[in-house]
Amino acid sequence: MAKALASFAISPTGDGYLLMIEDEDGDTIEMTATFEQLDLLAEAVDQQLNGDEEDVLGVEDEE
């Protein structure tokens, strides 16, 4: 079963970024990522949120 996200942090490193993710139980995972990988991640999150925005906010199409 998937665990709930408790927190995350992104820190620059010499050759990319360190991504730290903590779950609801306090377990953490650290991953390194390149600028390009974080950019793809940001685009995927943005695309998903934009697709869900109308449902979450109850916005109706005004056409």
N, C-alpha and C positions, 0 to 999 in steps of 0.2 A: 504494500500500500504506500502511496506517495505521502511524504511528510510535508507539513506546511513550512513555508519560508518564514524565518524569523527576522533575518537581516542579511544584507550583503554590502560589500564595499569594493571599490575599484581603486587601485593605487598604481601610479606609474612606476615602472622599473627601468633599468638601463636600456633594455632592448624590447620593451613592450609594456604589459600591464599585469598586475596580480589581481585576480578576481577571488574574493573570499566570500563564501556563502555559508550561512548558519541556519540550521533547521530548528524546528520547535523543541527538540530535545537538547539543544545546545551543541550538537555535533557540527563540526565545520569541515569544509573542503576548500582547498586552495588550488587554483588553476592559473596557469599563465596563458595569456592571449596576446595576439598581435593587434595592431590598430585595425587592420582589415577585418579580423574576426569580431572585434567589438563593434565595428561599424555594421557588419552583417547582422549581429545580434540586435543592435539598436533598430535597424530597419525592420527586422522580423517582429519585434515587440510593437513598434509603431504601427505596422500594418495590421497586426492582430487587434490592437486597441482601437484603431480607426474603424475596423470592421464591426467591433462590438459596441462602439460608442452610442449608436442609435438605440440599441436594446437597453443598455445600462441607464442612459439618461432619459429614456422614454420619448425621444425626439421622433416626431412624425414627419414624413415627407410632405412638403408644402406645395407640391405640383398640382 
